[in-house]
Amino acid sequence: MTRIRHLFPGGNTCNGFHSFYEFIVPNQARLKLVLKGGPGVGKSTLMKKLGEEFIDLGYRVEFHWCSSDNESLDAIALPDYDIAVVDGTAPHVVDPRFPGAVDEIVNLGDFWDKEHLQGNREEIIAATSLNGRYFALAYNRLREAKVIYDEWASYYEEALDKRAWQELANHLIKKLVNAAEKPSKPLARRPCRHLFAAAITPNGVVNNITSLVNTDCRTYLLKGSPGTGTDKLLAVLKTVGECTGLAHECYHHPFVPDRIQALIFPEIRMAVVDETPWLTRAELFWPDHRDIRTMHLDEIVELPLLSPFQADIADCQERFASCLATAVNHLKQAKTVHDQLESYYTPAMNIYELEAKREELKQMILRYYL
């Protein structure tokens, strides 16, 4: 298992903001520290420093990035110890489920100058409202993109050779079942974990899948246009994994969250990844992985059934790209406003007290949980 992993616990999708926060650590986690406070109070900086320090101490660390600012953290986790530090503020409000027993609230608002913030009261209220408006516009464009995406997929669905698709599915199912019969270690039978490996962010689509798949893992890349059945194939393999008792990680599609982008079966060193062209590029993403097998689903499309609609498909591709670009631009505008909000809060914070709190949290984790 890779020592440093990068993920997204939430995403900007065609259904709006979608959260998998409950899967950062299990419900029966040993410790979850929930950071409260406004934008710019130092939550992400605190988590980054803690994460880097635990890496230096030799621990495996997960960095859970924010889909609304992929350079800012929503959480860090020490998965081998079921410990997490999470941002508990909107849009992913987290409240203690087992207060005191598992969850602890860390209120960074204790370290701000209230008078300074009240002096910017009107500006903070106005910026918060404008920030929400830009997110609403972004989600409108992503919903519009989904309608176009479905039309685009419909042309390929009608032309897909169903028998050839089933043969490909059977091949992967057989590989999965055979591997499950002789795993490299006893099956853990842990619940499936749901998160995002990629996200639509103010910087466009950011994909961290290669930080999650070990370089010695046999990786099947499913390359195909919308409608060629990559999503259905991944859904079938997930069901097979559940039936065989294999522990697996399910990484959901950053655009359509009820679909799957990738499955990782760590016990048998196998992964299956949707290599959608606008989402990933194999030549850039997988240079260090030794066992890559690409399956081209466009090759099982019956071209005579597809050719009458080439102009319509090209139109869909152009409109989809335009909607996605507009959505990203609105996310960029939202981030600009969020940065403005941070500019009101950051000067109001006592950085010395913040640093003392970070050190206190670090020592508490080391002393009682590691």
C-alpha positions as a LaTeX table, in Angstrom:
\begin{tabular}{lrrr}
\hline
Residue & $x$ (\AA) & $y$ (\AA) & $z$ (\AA) \\
\hline
Met1 & 0.00 & 0.00 & 0.00 \\
Thr2 & 1.41 & 3.41 & $-0.97$ \\
Arg3 & 2.66 & 5.51 & 1.92 \\
Ile4 & 1.16 & 8.82 & 0.78 \\
Arg5 & $-2.27$ & 8.83 & $-0.84$ \\
His6 & $-4.28$ & 11.71 & $-2.31$ \\
Leu7 & $-8.08$ & 11.60 & $-2.47$ \\
Phe8 & $-11.22$ & 13.75 & $-2.52$ \\
Pro9 & $-13.95$ & 13.10 & 0.09 \\
Gly10 & $-16.40$ & 15.32 & $-1.78$ \\
Gly11 & $-17.04$ & 16.44 & $-5.33$ \\
Asn12 & $-18.71$ & 19.00 & $-7.58$ \\
Thr13 & $-20.94$ & 16.77 & $-9.68$ \\
Cys14 & $-23.92$ & 16.86 & $-12.04$ \\
Asn15 & $-26.06$ & 16.36 & $-8.91$ \\
Gly16 & $-24.45$ & 19.25 & $-7.02$ \\
Phe17 & $-22.02$ & 18.76 & $-4.17$ \\
His18 & $-21.67$ & 15.08 & $-3.25$ \\
Ser19 & $-20.04$ & 13.99 & $-0.01$ \\
Phe20 & $-18.41$ & 10.73 & 1.04 \\
Tyr21 & $-17.11$ & 12.24 & 4.27 \\
Glu22 & $-18.37$ & 9.29 & 6.30 \\
Phe23 & $-15.78$ & 7.08 & 4.58 \\
Ile24 & $-12.67$ & 9.07 & 5.53 \\
Val25 & $-12.41$ & 6.76 & 8.54 \\
Pro26 & $-14.79$ & 3.98 & 9.68 \\
Asn27 & $-17.72$ & 4.74 & 11.98 \\
Gln28 & $-15.87$ & 2.83 & 14.69 \\
Ala29 & $-12.76$ & 4.99 & 14.29 \\
Arg30 & $-10.40$ & 5.34 & 17.21 \\
Leu31 & $-10.22$ & 9.13 & 16.93 \\
Lys32 & $-11.77$ & 11.84 & 14.77 \\
Leu33 & $-10.79$ & 15.44 & 15.43 \\
Val34 & $-13.37$ & 17.83 & 13.94 \\
Leu35 & $-12.02$ & 21.31 & 13.20 \\
Lys36 & $-14.51$ & 24.15 & 13.41 \\
Gly37 & $-14.03$ & 27.75 & 12.32 \\
Gly38 & $-14.46$ & 30.04 & 9.33 \\
Pro39 & $-12.55$ & 30.27 & 6.04 \\
Gly40 & $-8.92$ & 31.25 & 6.43 \\
Val41 & $-8.62$ & 30.33 & 10.11 \\
Gly42 & $-5.85$ & 27.80 & 9.43 \\
Lys43 & $-7.64$ & 24.44 & 9.26 \\
Ser44 & $-5.91$ & 23.30 & 6.07 \\
Thr45 & $-2.50$ & 24.58 & 7.17 \\
Leu46 & $-2.83$ & 22.77 & 10.49 \\
Met47 & $-3.71$ & 19.51 & 8.73 \\
Lys48 & $-0.92$ & 19.84 & 6.16 \\
Lys49 & 1.68 & 20.32 & 8.88 \\
Leu50 & 0.34 & 17.40 & 10.90 \\
Gly51 & 0.30 & 15.17 & 7.83 \\
Glu52 & 3.87 & 16.06 & 6.87 \\
Glu53 & 5.07 & 15.47 & 10.44 \\
Phe54 & 3.44 & 12.03 & 10.61 \\
Ile55 & 5.02 & 11.12 & 7.24 \\
Asp56 & 8.42 & 12.15 & 8.62 \\
Leu57 & 7.75 & 9.86 & 11.60 \\
Gly58 & 7.16 & 6.94 & 9.21 \\
Tyr59 & 3.37 & 6.70 & 9.27 \\
Arg60 & 1.15 & 6.14 & 6.23 \\
Val61 & $-0.93$ & 9.26 & 5.60 \\
Glu62 & $-3.91$ & 10.07 & 3.38 \\
Phe63 & $-4.46$ & 13.64 & 2.23 \\
His64 & $-8.13$ & 14.34 & 1.47 \\
Trp65 & $-8.27$ & 17.43 & $-0.72$ \\
Cys66 & $-11.09$ & 19.94 & $-1.21$ \\
Ser67 & $-12.85$ & 19.80 & $-4.58$ \\
Ser68 & $-13.56$ & 23.54 & $-4.37$ \\
Asp69 & $-9.84$ & 24.28 & $-3.87$ \\
Asn70 & $-7.64$ & 21.32 & $-4.70$ \\
Glu71 & $-4.68$ & 22.93 & $-2.92$ \\
Ser72 & $-6.60$ & 23.03 & 0.37 \\
Leu73 & $-7.28$ & 20.05 & 2.63 \\
Asp74 & $-10.63$ & 18.76 & 3.84 \\
Ala75 & $-9.02$ & 16.06 & 6.00 \\
Ile76 & $-6.00$ & 13.93 & 6.76 \\
Ala77 & $-6.19$ & 10.32 & 7.88 \\
Leu78 & $-3.86$ & 7.71 & 9.33 \\
Pro79 & $-5.68$ & 4.70 & 7.85 \\
Asp80 & $-3.63$ & 2.05 & 9.66 \\
Tyr81 & $-4.84$ & 3.47 & 12.98 \\
Asp82 & $-8.35$ & 4.70 & 12.05 \\
Ile83 & $-7.47$ & 8.28 & 13.00 \\
Ala84 & $-8.58$ & 11.40 & 11.13 \\
Val85 & $-8.52$ & 15.17 & 11.41 \\
Val86 & $-11.34$ & 16.72 & 9.37 \\
Asp87 & $-12.68$ & 20.12 & 8.41 \\
Gly88 & $-16.17$ & 20.14 & 9.90 \\
Thr89 & $-17.47$ & 23.33 & 8.26 \\
Ala90 & $-19.89$ & 23.82 & 5.33 \\
Pro91 & $-20.54$ & 22.43 & 2.76 \\
His92 & $-19.48$ & 19.21 & 4.50 \\
Val93 & $-20.71$ & 19.93 & 8.02 \\
Val94 & $-19.46$ & 17.27 & 10.44 \\
Asp95 & $-20.82$ & 16.92 & 13.94 \\
Pro96 & $-19.67$ & 14.36 & 16.51 \\
Arg97 & $-21.46$ & 11.04 & 16.25 \\
Phe98 & $-19.75$ & 9.58 & 19.32 \\
Pro99 & $-18.71$ & 12.74 & 21.19 \\
Gly100 & $-15.90$ & 12.19 & 23.63 \\
Ala101 & $-15.64$ & 8.48 & 22.81 \\
Val102 & $-14.43$ & 8.91 & 19.21 \\
Asp103 & $-15.08$ & 12.48 & 18.09 \\
Glu104 & $-13.52$ & 15.62 & 19.53 \\
Ile105 & $-14.38$ & 19.17 & 18.43 \\
Val106 & $-11.45$ & 21.54 & 18.00 \\
Asn107 & $-12.80$ & 25.09 & 17.84 \\
Leu108 & $-10.31$ & 27.30 & 16.03 \\
Gly109 & $-12.71$ & 30.18 & 16.62 \\
Asp110 & $-11.19$ & 30.35 & 20.10 \\
Phe111 & $-8.15$ & 31.95 & 18.48 \\
Trp112 & $-9.71$ & 34.79 & 16.49 \\
Asp113 & $-10.19$ & 38.47 & 17.23 \\
Lys114 & $-13.96$ & 38.86 & 17.23 \\
Glu115 & $-13.83$ & 42.66 & 17.02 \\
His116 & $-11.72$ & 42.46 & 13.87 \\
Leu117 & $-14.27$ & 40.15 & 12.22 \\
Gln118 & $-17.24$ & 42.28 & 13.28 \\
Gly119 & $-15.54$ & 45.23 & 11.62 \\
Asn120 & $-15.92$ & 43.35 & 8.31 \\
Arg121 & $-19.41$ & 42.04 & 9.06 \\
Glu122 & $-21.17$ & 43.37 & 5.95 \\
Glu123 & $-18.37$ & 42.31 & 3.62 \\
Ile124 & $-18.33$ & 38.78 & 5.08 \\
Ile125 & $-22.10$ & 38.39 & 4.67 \\
Ala126 & $-22.03$ & 39.71 & 1.08 \\
Ala127 & $-19.08$ & 37.54 & 0.04 \\
Thr128 & $-20.64$ & 34.42 & 1.57 \\
Ser129 & $-23.83$ & 35.03 & $-0.43$ \\
Leu130 & $-21.92$ & 35.63 & $-3.68$ \\
Asn131 & $-19.84$ & 32.50 & $-3.12$ \\
Gly132 & $-23.03$ & 30.42 & $-2.91$ \\
Arg133 & $-24.35$ & 32.04 & $-6.08$ \\
Tyr134 & $-21.29$ & 31.01 & $-8.10$ \\
Phe135 & $-21.56$ & 27.42 & $-6.86$ \\
Ala136 & $-25.21$ & 27.34 & $-7.92$ \\
Leu137 & $-24.22$ & 28.53 & $-11.41$ \\
Ala138 & $-21.50$ & 25.87 & $-11.62$ \\
Tyr139 & $-23.94$ & 23.11 & $-10.67$ \\
Asn140 & $-26.47$ & 24.39 & $-13.24$ \\
Arg141 & $-23.83$ & 23.99 & $-15.96$ \\
Leu142 & $-22.89$ & 20.51 & $-14.73$ \\
Arg143 & $-26.55$ & 19.46 & $-14.80$ \\
Glu144 & $-26.77$ & 20.80 & $-18.34$ \\
Ala145 & $-23.60$ & 18.88 & $-19.23$ \\
Lys146 & $-25.20$ & 15.67 & $-17.95$ \\
Val147 & $-28.08$ & 16.01 & $-20.44$ \\
Ile148 & $-25.54$ & 16.39 & $-23.24$ \\
Tyr149 & $-23.46$ & 13.50 & $-21.87$ \\
Asp150 & $-26.51$ & 11.22 & $-21.91$ \\
Glu151 & $-27.24$ & 12.11 & $-25.55$ \\
Trp152 & $-23.59$ & 11.48 & $-26.44$ \\
Ala153 & $-23.73$ & 8.09 & $-24.69$ \\
Ser154 & $-26.98$ & 7.11 & $-26.40$ \\
Tyr155 & $-25.35$ & 6.95 & $-29.84$ \\
Tyr156 & $-22.71$ & 4.48 & $-28.60$ \\
Glu157 & $-25.17$ & 2.41 & $-26.57$ \\
Glu158 & $-27.23$ & 1.74 & $-29.69$ \\
Ala159 & $-24.14$ & 0.73 & $-31.68$ \\
Leu160 & $-22.41$ & $-1.38$ & $-29.01$ \\
Asp161 & $-21.84$ & $-5.06$ & $-29.79$ \\
Lys162 & $-23.48$ & $-6.52$ & $-26.68$ \\
Arg163 & $-22.05$ & $-10.00$ & $-27.20$ \\
Ala164 & $-18.49$ & $-8.69$ & $-27.47$ \\
Trp165 & $-19.07$ & $-6.53$ & $-24.39$ \\
Gln166 & $-20.24$ & $-9.59$ & $-22.43$ \\
Glu167 & $-17.17$ & $-11.55$ & $-23.51$ \\
Leu168 & $-14.94$ & $-8.75$ & $-22.23$ \\
Ala169 & $-16.90$ & $-8.63$ & $-18.97$ \\
Asn170 & $-16.62$ & $-12.40$ & $-18.54$ \\
His171 & $-12.85$ & $-12.18$ & $-19.06$ \\
Leu172 & $-12.46$ & $-9.66$ & $-16.24$ \\
Ile173 & $-14.89$ & $-11.52$ & $-13.97$ \\
Lys174 & $-12.84$ & $-14.69$ & $-14.43$ \\
Lys175 & $-9.62$ & $-12.83$ & $-13.59$ \\
Leu176 & $-11.21$ & $-11.44$ & $-10.44$ \\
Val177 & $-12.70$ & $-14.75$ & $-9.27$ \\
Asn178 & $-9.47$ & $-16.68$ & $-9.93$ \\
Ala179 & $-7.45$ & $-14.12$ & $-7.99$ \\
Ala180 & $-9.93$ & $-14.23$ & $-5.10$ \\
Glu181 & $-9.41$ & $-18.00$ & $-4.81$ \\
Lys182 & $-5.70$ & $-17.52$ & $-4.13$ \\
Pro183 & $-5.22$ & $-14.11$ & $-2.47$ \\
Ser184 & $-1.77$ & $-12.96$ & $-1.36$ \\
Lys185 & $-3.10$ & $-12.70$ & 2.21 \\
Pro186 & $-6.26$ & $-13.79$ & 4.10 \\
Leu187 & $-9.39$ & $-11.92$ & 3.04 \\
Ala188 & $-10.21$ & $-9.11$ & 5.48 \\
Arg189 & $-13.90$ & $-8.84$ & 4.53 \\
Arg190 & $-13.92$ & $-5.17$ & 5.46 \\
Pro191 & $-16.78$ & $-2.94$ & 4.27 \\
Cys192 & $-16.32$ & $-1.22$ & 0.94 \\
Arg193 & $-14.91$ & 2.29 & 1.14 \\
His194 & $-16.43$ & 4.99 & $-1.09$ \\
Leu195 & $-14.51$ & 8.14 & $-2.05$ \\
Phe196 & $-13.41$ & 10.16 & $-5.09$ \\
Ala197 & $-10.01$ & 9.77 & $-6.75$ \\
Ala198 & $-10.74$ & 12.72 & $-9.05$ \\
Ala199 & $-12.71$ & 15.94 & $-8.83$ \\
Ile200 & $-13.93$ & 18.84 & $-10.95$ \\
Thr201 & $-12.13$ & 21.80 & $-9.36$ \\
Pro202 & $-11.39$ & 25.48 & $-10.09$ \\
Asn203 & $-8.25$ & 24.14 & $-11.81$ \\
Gly204 & $-10.23$ & 21.77 & $-14.01$ \\
Val205 & $-10.39$ & 18.00 & $-13.58$ \\
Val206 & $-7.76$ & 16.86 & $-11.07$ \\
Asn207 & $-7.12$ & 13.11 & $-10.93$ \\
Asn208 & $-5.13$ & 11.43 & $-8.14$ \\
Ile209 & $-5.81$ & 7.80 & $-9.07$ \\
Thr210 & $-2.14$ & 6.85 & $-9.50$ \\
Ser211 & $-1.39$ & 7.76 & $-5.88$ \\
Leu212 & $-3.93$ & 5.11 & $-4.86$ \\
Val213 & $-2.90$ & 2.21 & $-7.11$ \\
Asn214 & 0.36 & 0.52 & $-6.13$ \\
Thr215 & 2.98 & 0.30 & $-8.88$ \\
Asp216 & 3.01 & $-3.53$ & $-8.58$ \\
Cys217 & $-0.77$ & $-3.75$ & $-8.95$ \\
Arg218 & $-2.19$ & $-5.31$ & $-12.12$ \\
Thr219 & $-4.25$ & $-2.47$ & $-13.53$ \\
Tyr220 & $-6.91$ & $-2.78$ & $-16.22$ \\
Leu221 & $-7.67$ & 0.51 & $-17.98$ \\
Leu222 & $-11.09$ & 0.68 & $-19.61$ \\
Lys223 & $-10.83$ & 3.15 & $-22.46$ \\
Gly224 & $-14.06$ & 4.00 & $-24.23$ \\
Ser225 & $-16.52$ & 6.70 & $-25.21$ \\
Pro226 & $-19.62$ & 7.41 & $-23.11$ \\
Gly227 & $-22.14$ & 4.64 & $-23.70$ \\
Thr228 & $-19.60$ & 1.87 & $-24.32$ \\
Gly229 & $-20.39$ & 0.31 & $-20.95$ \\
Thr230 & $-17.36$ & 1.14 & $-18.80$ \\
Asp231 & $-19.68$ & 2.15 & $-15.95$ \\
Lys232 & $-21.75$ & $-1.04$ & $-16.24$ \\
Leu233 & $-18.61$ & $-3.18$ & $-16.33$ \\
Leu234 & $-17.26$ & $-1.58$ & $-13.16$ \\
Ala235 & $-20.64$ & $-2.05$ & $-11.46$ \\
Val236 & $-20.61$ & $-5.77$ & $-12.36$ \\
Leu237 & $-17.06$ & $-6.19$ & $-11.04$ \\
Lys238 & $-18.00$ & $-4.47$ & $-7.79$ \\
Thr239 & $-20.84$ & $-6.97$ & $-7.31$ \\
Val240 & $-18.48$ & $-9.87$ & $-8.04$ \\
Gly241 & $-16.00$ & $-8.49$ & $-5.53$ \\
Glu242 & $-18.70$ & $-8.33$ & $-2.88$ \\
Cys243 & $-19.82$ & $-11.90$ & $-3.60$ \\
Thr244 & $-16.26$ & $-13.25$ & $-3.34$ \\
Gly245 & $-15.61$ & $-11.43$ & $-0.07$ \\
Leu246 & $-12.80$ & $-9.28$ & $-1.44$ \\
Ala247 & $-12.10$ & $-6.03$ & 0.35 \\
His248 & $-12.29$ & $-3.24$ & $-2.19$ \\
Glu249 & $-12.11$ & 0.50 & $-2.53$ \\
Cys250 & $-14.72$ & 2.15 & $-4.74$ \\
Tyr251 & $-13.80$ & 5.49 & $-6.28$ \\
His252 & $-16.82$ & 7.21 & $-7.74$ \\
His253 & $-17.00$ & 9.12 & $-10.99$ \\
Pro254 & $-16.31$ & 12.83 & $-10.38$ \\
Phe255 & $-19.02$ & 13.92 & $-12.82$ \\
Val256 & $-21.73$ & 11.25 & $-12.26$ \\
Pro257 & $-21.25$ & 10.14 & $-8.64$ \\
Asp258 & $-23.57$ & 7.13 & $-8.74$ \\
Arg259 & $-21.16$ & 5.58 & $-11.26$ \\
Ile260 & $-17.70$ & 4.18 & $-10.57$ \\
Gln261 & $-14.41$ & 5.55 & $-11.86$ \\
Ala262 & $-12.14$ & 2.92 & $-10.32$ \\
Leu263 & $-12.10$ & $-0.24$ & $-8.19$ \\
Ile264 & $-9.05$ & $-1.32$ & $-6.22$ \\
Phe265 & $-8.77$ & $-4.81$ & $-4.72$ \\
Pro266 & $-5.69$ & $-4.49$ & $-2.47$ \\
Glu267 & $-5.70$ & $-8.14$ & $-1.27$ \\
Ile268 & $-5.13$ & $-9.44$ & $-4.80$ \\
Arg269 & $-3.18$ & $-6.43$ & $-6.15$ \\
Met270 & $-5.71$ & $-5.67$ & $-8.87$ \\
Ala271 & $-7.36$ & $-2.46$ & $-10.04$ \\
Val272 & $-9.84$ & $-1.58$ & $-12.78$ \\
Val273 & $-9.97$ & 2.06 & $-13.88$ \\
Asp274 & $-12.23$ & 4.00 & $-16.23$ \\
Glu275 & $-9.81$ & 5.69 & $-18.60$ \\
Thr276 & $-12.31$ & 8.22 & $-19.97$ \\
Pro277 & $-10.28$ & 10.49 & $-22.29$ \\
Trp278 & $-11.40$ & 13.79 & $-20.72$ \\
Leu279 & $-10.75$ & 12.37 & $-17.24$ \\
Thr280 & $-7.33$ & 10.70 & $-17.56$ \\
Arg281 & $-4.52$ & 10.24 & $-20.06$ \\
Ala282 & $-2.67$ & 6.95 & $-19.67$ \\
Glu283 & 0.61 & 8.18 & $-21.11$ \\
Leu284 & 0.76 & 10.87 & $-18.41$ \\
Phe285 & $-0.71$ & 9.00 & $-15.49$ \\
Trp286 & 0.86 & 5.52 & $-15.46$ \\
Pro287 & 4.60 & 5.75 & $-16.30$ \\
Asp288 & 5.75 & 3.87 & $-13.18$ \\
His289 & 3.17 & 1.07 & $-13.17$ \\
Arg290 & 4.59 & $-2.19$ & $-14.48$ \\
Asp291 & 1.45 & $-4.21$ & $-15.24$ \\
Ile292 & $-0.96$ & $-2.05$ & $-17.26$ \\
Arg293 & $-3.53$ & $-3.68$ & $-19.54$ \\
Thr294 & $-5.70$ & $-1.43$ & $-21.69$ \\
Met295 & $-9.08$ & $-2.52$ & $-23.03$ \\
His296 & $-10.47$ & $-0.42$ & $-25.87$ \\
Leu297 & $-14.25$ & $-0.56$ & $-25.71$ \\
Asp298 & $-14.65$ & 1.67 & $-28.77$ \\
Glu299 & $-13.34$ & $-1.31$ & $-30.75$ \\
Ile300 & $-16.52$ & $-3.28$ & $-30.00$ \\
Val301 & $-18.79$ & $-0.59$ & $-31.43$ \\
Glu302 & $-20.47$ & $-1.41$ & $-34.75$ \\
Leu303 & $-19.33$ & 1.51 & $-36.88$ \\
Pro304 & $-22.10$ & 1.23 & $-39.54$ \\
Leu305 & $-24.64$ & 1.91 & $-36.77$ \\
Leu306 & $-22.61$ & 4.83 & $-35.44$ \\
Ser307 & $-21.51$ & 6.58 & $-38.64$ \\
Pro308 & $-24.86$ & 8.31 & $-39.43$ \\
Phe309 & $-24.55$ & 10.25 & $-36.16$ \\
Gln310 & $-20.93$ & 11.44 & $-36.39$ \\
Ala311 & $-21.96$ & 15.09 & $-36.72$ \\
Asp312 & $-24.31$ & 14.78 & $-33.73$ \\
Ile313 & $-21.57$ & 13.13 & $-31.66$ \\
Ala314 & $-19.11$ & 15.90 & $-32.54$ \\
Asp315 & $-21.74$ & 18.46 & $-31.55$ \\
Cys316 & $-22.25$ & 16.69 & $-28.20$ \\
Gln317 & $-18.51$ & 16.65 & $-27.55$ \\
Glu318 & $-18.24$ & 20.37 & $-28.27$ \\
Arg319 & $-21.26$ & 21.31 & $-26.12$ \\
Phe320 & $-20.12$ & 19.07 & $-23.26$ \\
Ala321 & $-16.63$ & 20.60 & $-23.26$ \\
Ser322 & $-18.16$ & 24.08 & $-23.28$ \\
Cys323 & $-20.46$ & 23.33 & $-20.33$ \\
Leu324 & $-17.64$ & 21.75 & $-18.36$ \\
Ala325 & $-15.37$ & 24.74 & $-19.03$ \\
Thr326 & $-18.09$ & 27.17 & $-17.94$ \\
Ala327 & $-18.71$ & 25.17 & $-14.76$ \\
Val328 & $-14.99$ & 25.23 & $-13.98$ \\
Asn329 & $-14.94$ & 28.99 & $-14.56$ \\
His330 & $-17.79$ & 29.47 & $-12.05$ \\
Leu331 & $-15.89$ & 27.32 & $-9.54$ \\
Lys332 & $-12.90$ & 29.58 & $-10.16$ \\
Gln333 & $-15.07$ & 32.62 & $-9.45$ \\
Ala334 & $-16.33$ & 30.98 & $-6.26$ \\
Lys335 & $-12.75$ & 30.35 & $-5.16$ \\
Thr336 & $-11.84$ & 33.99 & $-5.80$ \\
Val337 & $-14.67$ & 35.06 & $-3.51$ \\
His338 & $-13.65$ & 32.43 & $-0.95$ \\
Asp339 & $-10.11$ & 33.83 & $-1.03$ \\
Gln340 & $-11.62$ & 37.24 & $-0.30$ \\
Leu341 & $-13.46$ & 35.74 & 2.68 \\
Glu342 & $-10.22$ & 34.25 & 3.93 \\
Ser343 & $-8.61$ & 37.69 & 3.74 \\
Tyr344 & $-11.02$ & 38.88 & 6.45 \\
Tyr345 & $-10.39$ & 35.92 & 8.76 \\
Thr346 & $-6.66$ & 35.23 & 8.42 \\
Pro347 & $-5.46$ & 38.56 & 9.92 \\
Ala348 & $-7.86$ & 38.03 & 12.82 \\
Met349 & $-6.18$ & 34.78 & 13.90 \\
Asn350 & $-3.58$ & 34.40 & 16.64 \\
Ile351 & $-1.00$ & 32.29 & 14.81 \\
Tyr352 & 0.97 & 31.53 & 17.96 \\
Glu353 & $-2.04$ & 30.02 & 19.72 \\
Leu354 & $-2.89$ & 28.10 & 16.53 \\
Glu355 & 0.60 & 26.64 & 16.37 \\
Ala356 & 0.43 & 25.69 & 20.05 \\
Lys357 & $-2.89$ & 23.91 & 19.44 \\
Arg358 & $-1.42$ & 21.99 & 16.49 \\
Glu359 & 1.49 & 20.80 & 18.62 \\
Glu360 & $-0.92$ & 19.85 & 21.41 \\
Leu361 & $-3.01$ & 17.76 & 18.98 \\
Lys362 & 0.10 & 16.08 & 17.57 \\
Gln363 & 1.41 & 15.12 & 21.01 \\
Met364 & $-2.02$ & 13.88 & 22.08 \\
Ile365 & $-2.27$ & 11.59 & 19.02 \\
Leu366 & 1.28 & 10.28 & 19.50 \\
Arg367 & 0.83 & 9.66 & 23.21 \\
Tyr368 & $-2.57$ & 8.03 & 23.30 \\
Tyr369 & $-3.27$ & 6.60 & 19.83 \\
Leu370 & $-0.02$ & 5.58 & 18.08 \\
\hline
\end{tabular}
